[in-house]
Amino acid sequence: MTETDMPNKSEICFSTPSSELSLSLDIYKLFTELLAPKGTKSNGVINYDDAIQKVKVFILAHLNEKPTVQRLADTVHMSTSHFSKVFKQQTGFSPYDYVLITRLNRAKELLQTTEMTVASIAYETGFNSESNFICFFTESEGISPGKFRKLTF
């Protein structure tokens, strides 16, 4: 085959139906990756780190509210079931458990660094009542919030 017998690149890319199909599929894949709000793809694997980090920040900022799984999933444009699965894979905790752990850690921080009342801390961290907070804290930490505060000062 001589050089004049060989088709040029534009003929290969655009004249044959299989090349058009291949090009269409490549364009489709590109658009899919660019428009996917769930995470970034690398080597065919979706990376959800940014999405989960965004949810963690949201949880911390809205700790005194009642963040539902639906609301958390909406922040990263996922269905609730997909979000719950991804969140558990990424953090090792269900969204609900993560919220409770975050509340507990924030409460411990406030007990150590402020002179807020236990009741104020309970409401600040999203618990329904002071007694609910005290029970949860004591069960989780093995010590009451008041005793915990005395140990840290």
N, C-alpha and C positions, 0 to 999 in steps of 0.2 A: 504494500500500500504506500503510495507516495503522499507527500505533504498536501498536494492539491486534491487527493481523494478523501482526505480526512475531513469530517465535518468540523465547523468552528464551534466554539463554546456556546454561543447563543443558540445555535441549532440544537445542540445537545440538551440544553437546559429548558428550552421552551417549545420545541417542536414535537417531542415524543410524548404520548399520553402518560407513560409511566413516570416520566420526569415531572410532568405537570402535577400528577398525583403526589409524588414525593415532595415537591415544593409546597403544595397545598398542606400536606401533613406537617411539614416543618413550620410553616406559618401558623398553623393551628396550635402546635405545641408551644411556639413562642408566645402567642397571645394568651394561652392558658397559663403559662408561667408568669407572665407580666400582670395578669389580672387576678391572680389567685391571692385573696386577702389573708389566707390562713398562715402563710409562712413562706420562707424562701426555699427553693429547691437547690440542692447540691448533689450531684451524682445520682439523681433520681430519688433522693430522700428529702422529704420536706422537713425543714428546720423551724420549729415552733418557738424557739427561745425568745424572740422579740415579742411575740404575742403573749406568751406566759408572763414575761416581765411586765408588760403593759397591764395585765390583769392584777399582778401582785401590787403594783403601784396604785391601781384603782382600789383594791381592797384596803390598803393602808389609808388612803385618802377618805374612804367612806366607811371606816370601821364602826362608827357609831350608828350607822344605818343598818338596814337588813339587806345586804347584797344577796339577791337570789342567784341561782345558777343561770337562769335565763338572762338576767342583767349582766352577769359576768361574761357569758357567751356572746351577748350582743356587742360588748366592747371590742371584741376581736372578730366579729362577723362570722361566728360559727353556730351550728346547731347546738342545742344543749347536750345532746348525747355525745356528739363528736368532741365538743369542748371538754366534757367531763372525762372522757377517755384520754384525750391528749394531756389534760392537766394532771391526771393521776400518773401518766407515763413520765411526764417531765419533772414532777415534784415529789412523787411517792405518796401524795395525800389526795383525798377527794377534795373538791372545792370547799365543801362544808367543813371538813376537818381542818383544812388550811386556814379558813377564816377563824375558827376557834383557837387554833394555835397562835395566829397573829394577834388576836385579842388578848390572849393570855400573856404573850411576850410584851405587848404594849402596856398591859396592866402592871407587869413586873417592873418595867422601866419607869412608869409613873410612880409606883410605890417607892422606888429607890431614889428618884430624882426630884420629887415634888412633895409638898405637904398637903396635897389634895386629900379630901376625905375618901374613905373607901367607897361610899355611895357615889361620889362624883366620878371616881375612876370607873366604877361599874357602868355608869351611863355613858361616860366618855368612850368606853371601849365597846359599847353596843349591847351590853347585857340588859335584860328586861327589868331586873331589880337587883338591889344590893344583896339580898339573900341568895338569889340565883347565882350571882357572881361569887359570893363567898363559898357556896357549895362546890361550884365548878373549880375554883382556884384550889380549895383544900383537897378535893379529890385528885386534881392533877399534880399538885406540888407536894402534897402530904403535910402541908402546914397552912394555917389561915393567912389571909392577906395582912392582917395586923401583926402577926408574929413574924412574917416574912419581912415586913418593913422594919421592925425592930432589929432584926439580924443584919440588915444592910446599912443601918446608920451608925 
